[in-house]
Amino acid sequence: MDDGRVRAILLTLILFVAPLAGCLSWREAEENQPEPTHWLPPVEERSGKIYQTDDVFSWVSKNGSFDIGEPLSVYVPVPEIDASDGGAGVTGGAEVHLGLWLPVIEGCDWDSAEIAVECQVPVIAEIGPYYDDGDVDALTPADRLGRFLIENFVPHGYGVAQVSVFGTGESNHCMDLMGHDEQAGIKAAVDWLGSQGWSNGRVGAIGKSYDGSTPWNAAASGSEYLATIVPMSGLIGVHDLMWRNGSMEARGAIMHNGVYGSFGLDGDSGDIENACEGYVEGYYAGPAAYMTGDNLGWTGSDYWEERHFLTGALDVYNGSIYIIHGMQDWNVDPHMAFPAHQMSIDAGFDVKGLYGQWAHDYPDRESGHSSLSSGRGAEAYPYTLRWDWADDLLEWFDFYLRDIGPQPRLIAEIQDNMGGWRVESTYPPEDIDWLMMGLDECEVLSGGATITSTSQTTIECPMFENDTRIIGMPTFHVEAQISIVGTSGHLFVEMVRASDGMHLGHAVMDLRFHAGGKDGQVLTPGSTVIAKMEFFGMDVVVPAGDGIQLLVSQTGEDYIPSPVSTQAVTISLDGNSVIGLSTVDRTCEDLFLPPMHEMYPQCAMDDNSEESE
């Protein structure tokens, strides 16, 4: 073969192999390329992020590209309400009212008969009784949450709706206080929002307090369009709010009936539509439950059962759940979040939790957080403020309402009473170590075995050798004897830090409910029971060399005995009464630092600790 042909063959091979090699190199580079960085880092890596803090709420860290359209006023018919429901079922035309904000998207006409897929948007709905009857009407953004939702999320391609429940705002029919009529109205609103031509068919429900209860009620409605709920300090049931182990909060019957009075028969032209079948029942259900402590099921009444929606939600709902609750919330105690968090996981749902040491508030409201008192969240401030909360919600909504981005981590972010935030796979965590102490190991500092309406017994248990983290729901199984002239009794137990009396947690029980659950029993005079008390959710750190005291009385935290439970109770101060502390081993290395905060003082650098960011 002559040199010319060899050169020609070599040149041909070079020309052929070179692009092939380039192709192979490109493929290899692509395969070895790291995953693109998500716009929102994990909570453990956000300490350096800077957020806008000059408003009453938090802001997302990236701007949306759409303008906010003018609000639309919409009346949604609820044909499920018929004559048997009274009110508008009799007069005709039951309907709920909502205000709706949609993004302004170039090339998208919301009034068009056919709307392109790229124009369709999901909707975030806040549903409650406060429009027109609170700070603003349904067509005005509310500072409590509406403006936060509209200004943060509409520019990112979301619709936002403010929905008035029956009997409030411009919705007709009657105030049904979370009953089945209200649920029908909520379902109608969610169905309408999810079925419009401009909708992508997915609706999220979010809110706090009453507005944080309607997401659970919406989930129990079975709407096919409800894709995620974000209940904040919300109720899993109305009776669950006002009664705990048969014990009623002082506000129970008063608040319950007051809600009806303020939104119902108030002397205006709408009173005829408020005359619903459940309205009169509601007026006696509150006082009757106060007298008995139970849900009146034995009377044949389904009033309270109808207003417990957690079980129904877990049975029929087909979406995700993001629970947000303040560990120092007195208005809606954290037993609304625990064990609901784990129950939701066990039922197969995607669940996330955010549990900070704030009261009945949002995670980002400085005015509320800064006013907390010692033992009630003050020690955790300012670390209670989560300026990244709007980002967290955007990530959550993007995934569950738009299929955008990676799935959010299904975790519980929990804060202890000293301010430290950490991540748990669930809450309470699974690696709990129970520390059990009989009262014979403790010392009675004051008072005695007999607890009356005017007495208090103080019990101090042994000091801890190491820092001790008490979490979840500790127990106090106390042997208690009721009076020989009574058929019940009442106990309230506060746990405080031994060194300074700082509040750590509390438990309450009407002794008719000593076995737990919602079904009480009439006790024989003078009988003895083991009262299986359980503390409300708590996450506290007791330093080494310190300990706990139990303050045992008949009442506290505004829980009051039923008239049949006011007699003296005698408790056993020996090994028959046992305090159970649910503890976990966590250190500063397990904590993360949220954005816009200095290092935790308790985790400052020294010879024995490392910076936790």
JOPE-V821167 format. One record per residue. N is the residue number from 1. RES is the residue in one small letter. PHI is phi in degrees with one decimal (none if undefined). OMEGA is omega in whole degrees, 0 to 359 (NA if undefined). D_CENTER is the distance of its C-alpha to the mean C-alpha in whole Angstrom. Layout:
# JOPE-V821167
n: <N & N>
res: <RES & RES>
phi: <PHI & PHI>
omega: <OMEGA & OMEGA>
d_center: <D_CENTER & D_CENTER>
This chain:
# JOPE-V821167
n: <1 & 2 & 3 & 4 & 5 & 6 & 7 & 8 & 9 & 10 & 11 & 12 & 13 & 14 & 15 & 16 & 17 & 18 & 19 & 20 & 21 & 22 & 23 & 24 & 25 & 26 & 27 & 28 & 29 & 30 & 31 & 32 & 33 & 34 & 35 & 36 & 37 & 38 & 39 & 40 & 41 & 42 & 43 & 44 & 45 & 46 & 47 & 48 & 49 & 50 & 51 & 52 & 53 & 54 & 55 & 56 & 57 & 58 & 59 & 60 & 61 & 62 & 63 & 64 & 65 & 66 & 67 & 68 & 69 & 70 & 71 & 72 & 73 & 74 & 75 & 76 & 77 & 78 & 79 & 80 & 81 & 82 & 83 & 84 & 85 & 86 & 87 & 88 & 89 & 90 & 91 & 92 & 93 & 94 & 95 & 96 & 97 & 98 & 99 & 100 & 101 & 102 & 103 & 104 & 105 & 106 & 107 & 108 & 109 & 110 & 111 & 112 & 113 & 114 & 115 & 116 & 117 & 118 & 119 & 120 & 121 & 122 & 123 & 124 & 125 & 126 & 127 & 128 & 129 & 130 & 131 & 132 & 133 & 134 & 135 & 136 & 137 & 138 & 139 & 140 & 141 & 142 & 143 & 144 & 145 & 146 & 147 & 148 & 149 & 150 & 151 & 152 & 153 & 154 & 155 & 156 & 157 & 158 & 159 & 160 & 161 & 162 & 163 & 164 & 165 & 166 & 167 & 168 & 169 & 170 & 171 & 172 & 173 & 174 & 175 & 176 & 177 & 178 & 179 & 180 & 181 & 182 & 183 & 184 & 185 & 186 & 187 & 188 & 189 & 190 & 191 & 192 & 193 & 194 & 195 & 196 & 197 & 198 & 199 & 200 & 201 & 202 & 203 & 204 & 205 & 206 & 207 & 208 & 209 & 210 & 211 & 212 & 213 & 214 & 215 & 216 & 217 & 218 & 219 & 220 & 221 & 222 & 223 & 224 & 225 & 226 & 227 & 228 & 229 & 230 & 231 & 232 & 233 & 234 & 235 & 236 & 237 & 238 & 239 & 240 & 241 & 242 & 243 & 244 & 245 & 246 & 247 & 248 & 249 & 250 & 251 & 252 & 253 & 254 & 255 & 256 & 257 & 258 & 259 & 260 & 261 & 262 & 263 & 264 & 265 & 266 & 267 & 268 & 269 & 270 & 271 & 272 & 273 & 274 & 275 & 276 & 277 & 278 & 279 & 280 & 281 & 282 & 283 & 284 & 285 & 286 & 287 & 288 & 289 & 290 & 291 & 292 & 293 & 294 & 295 & 296 & 297 & 298 & 299 & 300 & 301 & 302 & 303 & 304 & 305 & 306 & 307 & 308 & 309 & 310 & 311 & 312 & 313 & 314 & 315 & 316 & 317 & 318 & 319 & 320 & 321 & 322 & 323 & 324 & 325 & 326 & 327 & 328 & 329 & 330 & 331 & 332 & 333 & 334 & 335 & 336 & 337 & 338 & 339 & 340 & 341 & 342 & 343 & 344 & 345 & 346 & 347 & 348 & 349 & 350 & 351 & 352 & 353 & 354 & 355 & 356 & 357 & 358 & 359 & 360 & 361 & 362 & 363 & 364 & 365 & 366 & 367 & 368 & 369 & 370 & 371 & 372 & 373 & 374 & 375 & 376 & 377 & 378 & 379 & 380 & 381 & 382 & 383 & 384 & 385 & 386 & 387 & 388 & 389 & 390 & 391 & 392 & 393 & 394 & 395 & 396 & 397 & 398 & 399 & 400 & 401 & 402 & 403 & 404 & 405 & 406 & 407 & 408 & 409 & 410 & 411 & 412 & 413 & 414 & 415 & 416 & 417 & 418 & 419 & 420 & 421 & 422 & 423 & 424 & 425 & 426 & 427 & 428 & 429 & 430 & 431 & 432 & 433 & 434 & 435 & 436 & 437 & 438 & 439 & 440 & 441 & 442 & 443 & 444 & 445 & 446 & 447 & 448 & 449 & 450 & 451 & 452 & 453 & 454 & 455 & 456 & 457 & 458 & 459 & 460 & 461 & 462 & 463 & 464 & 465 & 466 & 467 & 468 & 469 & 470 & 471 & 472 & 473 & 474 & 475 & 476 & 477 & 478 & 479 & 480 & 481 & 482 & 483 & 484 & 485 & 486 & 487 & 488 & 489 & 490 & 491 & 492 & 493 & 494 & 495 & 496 & 497 & 498 & 499 & 500 & 501 & 502 & 503 & 504 & 505 & 506 & 507 & 508 & 509 & 510 & 511 & 512 & 513 & 514 & 515 & 516 & 517 & 518 & 519 & 520 & 521 & 522 & 523 & 524 & 525 & 526 & 527 & 528 & 529 & 530 & 531 & 532 & 533 & 534 & 535 & 536 & 537 & 538 & 539 & 540 & 541 & 542 & 543 & 544 & 545 & 546 & 547 & 548 & 549 & 550 & 551 & 552 & 553 & 554 & 555 & 556 & 557 & 558 & 559 & 560 & 561 & 562 & 563 & 564 & 565 & 566 & 567 & 568 & 569 & 570 & 571 & 572 & 573 & 574 & 575 & 576 & 577 & 578 & 579 & 580 & 581 & 582 & 583 & 584 & 585 & 586 & 587 & 588 & 589 & 590 & 591 & 592 & 593 & 594 & 595 & 596 & 597 & 598 & 599 & 600 & 601 & 602 & 603 & 604 & 605 & 606 & 607 & 608 & 609 & 610 & 611 & 612 & 613>
res: <m & d & d & g & r & v & r & a & i & l & l & t & l & i & l & f & v & a & p & l & a & g & c & l & s & w & r & e & a & e & e & n & q & p & e & p & t & h & w & l & p & p & v & e & e & r & s & g & k & i & y & q & t & d & d & v & f & s & w & v & s & k & n & g & s & f & d & i & g & e & p & l & s & v & y & v & p & v & p & e & i & d & a & s & d & g & g & a & g & v & t & g & g & a & e & v & h & l & g & l & w & l & p & v & i & e & g & c & d & w & d & s & a & e & i & a & v & e & c & q & v & p & v & i & a & e & i & g & p & y & y & d & d & g & d & v & d & a & l & t & p & a & d & r & l & g & r & f & l & i & e & n & f & v & p & h & g & y & g & v & a & q & v & s & v & f & g & t & g & e & s & n & h & c & m & d & l & m & g & h & d & e & q & a & g & i & k & a & a & v & d & w & l & g & s & q & g & w & s & n & g & r & v & g & a & i & g & k & s & y & d & g & s & t & p & w & n & a & a & a & s & g & s & e & y & l & a & t & i & v & p & m & s & g & l & i & g & v & h & d & l & m & w & r & n & g & s & m & e & a & r & g & a & i & m & h & n & g & v & y & g & s & f & g & l & d & g & d & s & g & d & i & e & n & a & c & e & g & y & v & e & g & y & y & a & g & p & a & a & y & m & t & g & d & n & l & g & w & t & g & s & d & y & w & e & e & r & h & f & l & t & g & a & l & d & v & y & n & g & s & i & y & i & i & h & g & m & q & d & w & n & v & d & p & h & m & a & f & p & a & h & q & m & s & i & d & a & g & f & d & v & k & g & l & y & g & q & w & a & h & d & y & p & d & r & e & s & g & h & s & s & l & s & s & g & r & g & a & e & a & y & p & y & t & l & r & w & d & w & a & d & d & l & l & e & w & f & d & f & y & l & r & d & i & g & p & q & p & r & l & i & a & e & i & q & d & n & m & g & g & w & r & v & e & s & t & y & p & p & e & d & i & d & w & l & m & m & g & l & d & e & c & e & v & l & s & g & g & a & t & i & t & s & t & s & q & t & t & i & e & c & p & m & f & e & n & d & t & r & i & i & g & m & p & t & f & h & v & e & a & q & i & s & i & v & g & t & s & g & h & l & f & v & e & m & v & r & a & s & d & g & m & h & l & g & h & a & v & m & d & l & r & f & h & a & g & g & k & d & g & q & v & l & t & p & g & s & t & v & i & a & k & m & e & f & f & g & m & d & v & v & v & p & a & g & d & g & i & q & l & l & v & s & q & t & g & e & d & y & i & p & s & p & v & s & t & q & a & v & t & i & s & l & d & g & n & s & v & i & g & l & s & t & v & d & r & t & c & e & d & l & f & l & p & p & m & h & e & m & y & p & q & c & a & m & d & d & n & s & e & e & s & e>
phi: <none & -73.6 & -60.8 & -65.0 & -68.1 & -59.0 & -63.3 & -64.3 & -64.7 & -62.4 & -63.2 & -62.3 & -61.3 & -62.9 & -65.0 & -78.1 & -72.3 & -57.8 & -64.4 & -63.5 & -62.1 & -63.0 & -63.4 & -63.1 & -64.3 & -62.5 & -63.7 & -62.6 & -64.8 & -63.2 & -65.6 & -89.8 & -68.7 & -67.3 & -58.4 & -59.5 & -69.1 & -68.2 & -62.0 & -113.9 & -67.5 & -58.1 & -57.9 & -70.0 & -120.6 & -103.9 & -59.1 & -88.9 & -71.2 & -109.0 & -124.1 & -71.7 & -127.9 & -97.4 & -118.3 & -76.9 & -135.5 & -81.4 & -124.2 & -64.5 & -85.4 & -129.9 & -77.0 & -79.8 & -107.3 & -111.4 & -77.3 & -99.2 & -74.1 & -67.6 & -67.6 & -106.6 & -99.4 & -129.6 & -111.6 & -105.5 & -67.5 & -124.3 & -67.9 & -65.3 & -79.9 & -123.3 & -60.7 & -64.4 & -87.0 & 71.6 & 53.3 & -68.4 & -66.4 & -90.0 & -74.1 & 97.7 & 80.1 & -62.4 & -155.8 & -110.3 & -110.0 & -145.3 & -100.4 & -131.8 & -114.1 & -121.2 & -71.9 & -91.4 & -115.1 & -56.8 & 85.9 & -109.2 & -112.0 & -66.8 & -91.2 & -68.3 & -66.6 & -124.8 & -115.5 & -61.8 & -56.8 & -67.0 & -94.8 & -78.5 & -127.3 & -81.8 & -127.0 & -105.4 & -118.6 & -106.3 & -123.8 & -170.9 & -98.9 & -98.4 & -78.6 & 78.4 & -104.9 & -129.1 & -81.3 & -142.3 & -86.7 & -69.9 & -100.3 & -120.6 & -62.4 & -91.7 & -65.4 & -62.4 & -155.2 & -54.5 & -65.4 & -57.5 & -69.9 & -65.3 & -77.3 & -87.5 & -110.2 & -60.0 & -60.0 & -95.1 & 93.6 & -112.6 & -87.1 & -130.6 & -122.9 & -109.3 & -112.6 & -93.1 & -71.1 & -49.4 & 78.1 & -133.8 & 55.8 & -100.5 & -80.7 & -93.8 & 64.7 & -118.6 & -69.3 & -99.8 & 44.7 & 70.1 & -83.5 & -67.2 & -63.2 & -59.9 & -61.0 & -62.8 & -66.0 & -62.2 & -60.3 & -60.2 & -65.0 & -63.7 & -60.6 & -64.0 & -63.0 & -84.7 & -105.4 & -72.6 & -60.6 & -83.6 & -91.7 & -85.0 & 88.5 & -124.7 & -126.9 & -113.7 & -112.2 & -142.3 & 169.2 & -122.8 & 68.1 & -59.1 & -68.4 & -91.6 & -89.7 & -61.2 & -60.0 & -64.4 & -64.6 & -62.8 & -62.3 & -73.1 & -74.6 & 82.2 & -62.8 & -71.7 & -91.2 & -79.1 & -104.5 & -155.0 & -128.7 & -128.8 & -78.4 & -114.0 & 47.5 & -98.9 & -91.1 & -89.5 & 179.7 & -72.5 & -62.6 & -61.9 & -72.3 & -93.0 & -128.1 & -131.2 & 51.0 & 81.4 & -96.5 & -102.9 & -66.7 & -57.3 & -80.1 & -50.4 & -64.2 & -63.7 & -65.6 & -56.2 & -73.2 & -65.0 & -60.6 & -61.4 & -63.5 & -72.9 & -106.3 & -111.4 & -78.4 & -117.4 & 86.3 & -104.7 & -68.9 & -85.7 & -60.2 & -61.9 & -83.8 & -92.2 & -84.0 & -99.2 & -63.8 & -90.4 & -68.4 & -64.8 & -58.9 & -60.6 & -67.1 & -95.7 & -65.1 & -65.5 & -60.1 & -65.4 & -67.6 & -62.4 & -68.2 & -100.1 & 81.3 & -109.4 & -96.7 & 65.7 & -59.2 & -67.6 & -87.0 & 90.7 & -79.0 & -109.9 & -56.7 & -75.1 & -62.5 & -61.1 & -102.4 & -107.8 & -113.1 & -62.1 & -59.9 & -62.0 & -61.8 & -67.6 & -80.3 & -118.1 & -71.9 & -138.1 & -144.3 & -103.3 & -137.9 & -122.5 & -91.0 & -127.7 & -152.6 & -84.9 & -69.4 & -109.0 & -74.7 & -87.0 & -61.9 & -127.4 & -62.2 & -65.5 & -69.4 & -76.3 & -101.0 & -124.0 & -98.7 & -56.1 & -57.8 & -70.8 & -59.4 & -67.8 & -62.8 & -60.8 & -81.8 & 96.8 & -88.4 & -74.5 & -132.3 & -129.2 & -132.8 & -131.1 & -127.9 & -107.2 & -86.9 & -106.4 & -93.6 & -81.3 & -152.8 & -88.2 & -70.1 & -127.9 & -104.0 & -63.3 & -61.0 & -74.6 & -65.2 & -73.0 & -97.4 & -71.4 & -95.8 & -61.7 & 80.3 & -124.7 & 117.7 & -62.2 & -67.1 & -89.7 & -75.4 & -90.9 & -67.5 & -64.3 & -72.8 & -111.1 & -69.5 & -91.3 & -64.8 & -60.9 & -62.5 & -57.7 & -67.1 & -61.3 & -59.8 & -64.6 & -65.8 & -55.5 & -75.8 & -85.8 & -111.0 & -135.1 & 61.0 & -108.6 & 81.5 & -70.4 & -65.7 & -59.5 & -67.7 & -90.8 & -132.7 & -114.7 & -95.0 & -125.1 & -114.7 & -87.9 & -71.4 & -96.2 & 107.6 & -70.4 & -97.5 & -146.7 & -106.8 & -122.0 & -69.2 & -154.3 & -144.9 & -60.7 & -65.0 & -83.5 & -96.8 & -66.8 & -114.2 & -86.2 & -103.0 & -104.4 & -135.7 & -73.2 & -65.8 & -70.3 & -88.6 & -106.9 & -124.1 & -82.7 & -88.0 & -157.7 & 77.0 & -149.8 & -73.2 & -91.3 & -107.3 & -116.0 & -67.5 & -117.3 & -115.1 & -146.2 & -110.6 & -107.2 & -121.2 & -112.8 & -98.3 & -55.7 & -67.0 & -86.7 & -75.1 & -126.3 & -53.5 & -124.7 & -102.9 & -98.1 & -133.9 & 70.9 & -129.3 & -57.4 & -121.5 & -138.5 & -96.1 & -114.0 & -75.5 & -135.7 & -112.4 & -82.9 & -65.3 & -72.5 & -114.7 & -123.3 & -116.6 & -165.2 & -161.5 & -144.7 & -130.4 & -127.4 & -126.3 & -107.3 & -100.0 & -129.4 & -76.0 & -62.6 & -68.3 & -139.8 & 73.9 & -66.5 & -60.5 & -116.0 & -176.3 & -152.5 & -141.4 & -146.7 & -160.6 & -85.2 & -66.9 & -64.1 & -111.9 & -61.2 & -86.0 & 91.0 & 81.7 & -105.0 & -105.7 & -88.3 & -147.2 & -75.7 & -94.4 & -73.9 & -50.1 & 79.2 & -73.6 & -114.7 & -133.8 & -98.7 & -81.9 & -87.5 & -77.0 & -132.1 & -71.6 & -62.8 & -53.2 & -150.2 & -147.4 & -131.0 & -115.7 & -108.0 & -64.5 & -56.5 & 86.6 & -112.8 & -158.3 & -124.0 & -122.8 & -110.8 & -103.7 & -103.5 & -145.2 & -90.0 & -151.4 & 178.4 & 54.2 & 70.2 & -85.3 & -127.6 & -69.4 & -63.2 & -53.7 & -85.7 & -120.7 & -96.9 & -73.1 & -62.2 & -126.1 & -108.3 & -106.6 & -82.4 & -103.6 & -117.9 & -68.7 & -74.7 & -110.1 & -131.3 & -94.7 & -114.5 & -101.4 & -84.1 & -123.4 & -136.7 & -94.9 & -135.4 & -126.7 & -59.3 & -67.3 & -91.4 & -93.3 & -119.4 & -106.3 & -67.7 & -62.8 & 70.2 & -132.3 & -77.6 & -58.8 & -56.5 & -57.9 & -72.0 & -116.2 & -60.3 & -62.6 & -151.9 & -68.3 & -112.8 & -139.7 & -121.7 & -62.7 & -110.2 & -131.9>
omega: <183 & 184 & 181 & 180 & 178 & 180 & 180 & 179 & 179 & 179 & 178 & 179 & 180 & 181 & 180 & 186 & 185 & 178 & 178 & 178 & 178 & 178 & 179 & 180 & 179 & 180 & 179 & 180 & 180 & 180 & 182 & 182 & 178 & 178 & 179 & 182 & 178 & 184 & 180 & 180 & 173 & 184 & 181 & 185 & 184 & 189 & 182 & 181 & 180 & 181 & 173 & 184 & 185 & 177 & 181 & 180 & 180 & 180 & 175 & 185 & 177 & 184 & 171 & 187 & 185 & 171 & 181 & 180 & 177 & 182 & 177 & 177 & 186 & 173 & 184 & 179 & 179 & 185 & 180 & 179 & 182 & 186 & 180 & 180 & 183 & 175 & 181 & 173 & 178 & 182 & 177 & 171 & 175 & 181 & 174 & 183 & 176 & 168 & 187 & 174 & 178 & 177 & 174 & 184 & 182 & 178 & 182 & 179 & 185 & 180 & 182 & 179 & 178 & 183 & 182 & 181 & 182 & 178 & 186 & 186 & 171 & 183 & 172 & 185 & 167 & 189 & 182 & 185 & 196 & 179 & 188 & 180 & 179 & 185 & 185 & 171 & 187 & 180 & 180 & 178 & 181 & 177 & 183 & 177 & 187 & 181 & 176 & 181 & 185 & 186 & 179 & 194 & 176 & 176 & 178 & 174 & 177 & 164 & 177 & 180 & 170 & 190 & 176 & 176 & 181 & 175 & 180 & 181 & 177 & 173 & 180 & 185 & 187 & 171 & 186 & 177 & 172 & 177 & 184 & 176 & 178 & 179 & 178 & 177 & 178 & 180 & 179 & 180 & 180 & 179 & 180 & 181 & 182 & 186 & 180 & 182 & 180 & 183 & 174 & 177 & 181 & 180 & 172 & 179 & 183 & 175 & 180 & 176 & 176 & 179 & 175 & 176 & 180 & 173 & 176 & 179 & 176 & 179 & 179 & 182 & 179 & 179 & 181 & 184 & 182 & 187 & 178 & 174 & 177 & 179 & 179 & 183 & 183 & 180 & 167 & 178 & 184 & 178 & 180 & 179 & 192 & 180 & 178 & 183 & 178 & 182 & 184 & 168 & 181 & 182 & 193 & 183 & 181 & 181 & 181 & 182 & 178 & 177 & 178 & 182 & 184 & 183 & 188 & 184 & 187 & 173 & 179 & 186 & 180 & 185 & 182 & 179 & 177 & 182 & 185 & 185 & 181 & 187 & 180 & 179 & 180 & 182 & 179 & 182 & 180 & 178 & 180 & 178 & 176 & 181 & 186 & 184 & 185 & 185 & 174 & 180 & 181 & 178 & 186 & 180 & 174 & 185 & 184 & 178 & 178 & 184 & 168 & 189 & 179 & 183 & 178 & 180 & 181 & 180 & 190 & 184 & 181 & 181 & 181 & 186 & 175 & 184 & 177 & 184 & 175 & 179 & 178 & 181 & 176 & 183 & 176 & 188 & 184 & 174 & 170 & 180 & 179 & 18 & 182 & 179 & 182 & 177 & 180 & 176 & 181 & 179 & 174 & 182 & 166 & 187 & 171 & 178 & 174 & 189 & 181 & 182 & 173 & 181 & 182 & 193 & 174 & 182 & 191 & 186 & 186 & 183 & 179 & 182 & 185 & 183 & 182 & 182 & 181 & 182 & 182 & 177 & 184 & 182 & 181 & 181 & 7 & 184 & 174 & 185 & 180 & 180 & 178 & 184 & 179 & 176 & 178 & 180 & 179 & 176 & 181 & 181 & 179 & 183 & 189 & 178 & 184 & 182 & 180 & 174 & 176 & 177 & 175 & 178 & 181 & 188 & 169 & 172 & 187 & 180 & 177 & 187 & 175 & 175 & 187 & 177 & 175 & 179 & 173 & 179 & 173 & 179 & 356 & 182 & 186 & 184 & 180 & 173 & 184 & 175 & 185 & 179 & 171 & 180 & 174 & 175 & 183 & 183 & 176 & 182 & 179 & 182 & 182 & 185 & 182 & 182 & 179 & 180 & 182 & 185 & 175 & 177 & 181 & 182 & 179 & 180 & 186 & 179 & 180 & 177 & 181 & 172 & 184 & 180 & 179 & 187 & 174 & 186 & 176 & 183 & 171 & 178 & 189 & 175 & 186 & 176 & 179 & 182 & 178 & 178 & 182 & 176 & 178 & 176 & 186 & 179 & 172 & 182 & 174 & 174 & 180 & 176 & 188 & 188 & 187 & 178 & 181 & 181 & 175 & 181 & 181 & 178 & 182 & 179 & 162 & 190 & 172 & 182 & 186 & 181 & 184 & 180 & 185 & 182 & 179 & 178 & 175 & 183 & 175 & 179 & 179 & 184 & 181 & 180 & 168 & 181 & 184 & 183 & 179 & 180 & 171 & 183 & 181 & 176 & 189 & 178 & 175 & 184 & 174 & 182 & 176 & 182 & 182 & 170 & 175 & 177 & 186 & 179 & 178 & 184 & 178 & 180 & 179 & 171 & 184 & 179 & 167 & 179 & 180 & 186 & 186 & 181 & 181 & 177 & 177 & 182 & 176 & 180 & 180 & 184 & 176 & 175 & 189 & 172 & 179 & 181 & 176 & 187 & 172 & 179 & 177 & 180 & 177 & 179 & 178 & 183 & 170 & 182 & 178 & 180 & 171 & 180 & 172 & 180 & 176 & 178 & 182 & 181 & 179 & 182 & 171 & 184 & 187 & 183 & 177 & 179 & 182 & 178 & NA>
d_center: <84 & 85 & 83 & 82 & 80 & 78 & 77 & 76 & 74 & 72 & 71 & 70 & 68 & 67 & 66 & 64 & 62 & 61 & 59 & 58 & 57 & 55 & 53 & 52 & 51 & 49 & 47 & 47 & 45 & 43 & 42 & 42 & 40 & 36 & 33 & 32 & 30 & 26 & 26 & 23 & 23 & 21 & 19 & 22 & 24 & 23 & 24 & 27 & 26 & 26 & 24 & 25 & 24 & 26 & 23 & 21 & 18 & 18 & 21 & 21 & 24 & 26 & 27 & 27 & 31 & 30 & 31 & 29 & 30 & 31 & 28 & 29 & 29 & 29 & 29 & 28 & 30 & 28 & 31 & 29 & 30 & 33 & 35 & 34 & 31 & 33 & 32 & 32 & 33 & 37 & 37 & 36 & 34 & 30 & 28 & 25 & 25 & 24 & 25 & 25 & 25 & 27 & 28 & 32 & 33 & 37 & 39 & 36 & 37 & 34 & 37 & 39 & 39 & 38 & 36 & 36 & 33 & 33 & 32 & 29 & 26 & 22 & 20 & 17 & 16 & 14 & 15 & 16 & 18 & 19 & 22 & 25 & 24 & 22 & 23 & 24 & 25 & 23 & 26 & 25 & 23 & 20 & 20 & 16 & 15 & 18 & 20 & 18 & 17 & 21 & 23 & 21 & 21 & 24 & 26 & 25 & 26 & 23 & 23 & 20 & 20 & 19 & 20 & 21 & 20 & 23 & 25 & 24 & 25 & 28 & 26 & 29 & 28 & 27 & 23 & 22 & 19 & 17 & 20 & 22 & 23 & 20 & 19 & 23 & 22 & 19 & 21 & 24 & 22 & 20 & 24 & 26 & 24 & 24 & 28 & 29 & 32 & 30 & 27 & 26 & 25 & 21 & 18 & 15 & 12 & 10 & 9 & 8 & 9 & 11 & 11 & 7 & 9 & 12 & 10 & 10 & 13 & 15 & 14 & 16 & 19 & 20 & 21 & 22 & 21 & 18 & 17 & 13 & 10 & 7 & 5 & 4 & 4 & 5 & 8 & 9 & 13 & 15 & 17 & 14 & 13 & 16 & 18 & 17 & 20 & 22 & 22 & 21 & 20 & 23 & 21 & 20 & 23 & 24 & 21 & 21 & 24 & 24 & 22 & 24 & 27 & 26 & 25 & 27 & 31 & 32 & 35 & 35 & 37 & 33 & 34 & 35 & 33 & 30 & 32 & 30 & 31 & 27 & 28 & 30 & 28 & 25 & 28 & 29 & 26 & 24 & 27 & 28 & 25 & 26 & 29 & 28 & 25 & 24 & 23 & 27 & 27 & 31 & 32 & 31 & 28 & 25 & 24 & 21 & 21 & 21 & 17 & 15 & 14 & 12 & 16 & 17 & 15 & 15 & 19 & 19 & 17 & 18 & 16 & 13 & 10 & 8 & 4 & 4 & 4 & 8 & 10 & 12 & 10 & 13 & 12 & 9 & 10 & 8 & 10 & 7 & 6 & 9 & 11 & 9 & 9 & 13 & 13 & 12 & 14 & 17 & 17 & 18 & 15 & 15 & 11 & 10 & 8 & 8 & 8 & 11 & 13 & 12 & 12 & 10 & 11 & 10 & 11 & 15 & 16 & 19 & 20 & 17 & 17 & 21 & 21 & 19 & 22 & 23 & 21 & 18 & 17 & 21 & 22 & 19 & 20 & 21 & 19 & 16 & 16 & 15 & 18 & 17 & 14 & 16 & 18 & 15 & 14 & 18 & 18 & 15 & 17 & 20 & 20 & 18 & 20 & 23 & 24 & 24 & 24 & 23 & 20 & 17 & 17 & 15 & 14 & 12 & 12 & 12 & 14 & 17 & 18 & 21 & 19 & 19 & 17 & 18 & 17 & 16 & 17 & 14 & 13 & 14 & 17 & 20 & 23 & 22 & 26 & 26 & 28 & 30 & 32 & 34 & 34 & 38 & 37 & 36 & 38 & 37 & 38 & 38 & 38 & 39 & 38 & 38 & 35 & 35 & 34 & 35 & 35 & 33 & 34 & 33 & 33 & 33 & 33 & 35 & 34 & 32 & 35 & 32 & 29 & 26 & 22 & 21 & 17 & 15 & 16 & 20 & 22 & 25 & 28 & 30 & 33 & 34 & 37 & 36 & 39 & 42 & 42 & 38 & 36 & 33 & 31 & 28 & 27 & 25 & 25 & 23 & 24 & 25 & 27 & 31 & 32 & 31 & 28 & 25 & 22 & 20 & 19 & 19 & 20 & 21 & 23 & 26 & 28 & 29 & 26 & 27 & 26 & 23 & 21 & 22 & 25 & 27 & 31 & 34 & 35 & 39 & 40 & 41 & 39 & 37 & 33 & 31 & 28 & 25 & 23 & 19 & 18 & 14 & 12 & 14 & 16 & 19 & 23 & 26 & 29 & 32 & 34 & 32 & 30 & 28 & 29 & 28 & 29 & 29 & 29 & 29 & 26 & 24 & 21 & 22 & 22 & 25 & 27 & 29 & 32 & 33 & 31 & 33 & 36 & 36 & 35 & 37 & 35 & 37 & 37 & 38 & 37 & 36 & 33 & 30 & 28 & 26 & 24 & 22 & 23 & 23 & 25 & 24 & 26 & 26 & 27 & 23 & 22 & 21 & 22 & 20 & 22 & 24 & 24 & 27 & 27 & 26 & 28 & 28 & 29 & 32 & 34 & 37 & 39 & 36 & 33 & 33 & 31 & 27 & 26>
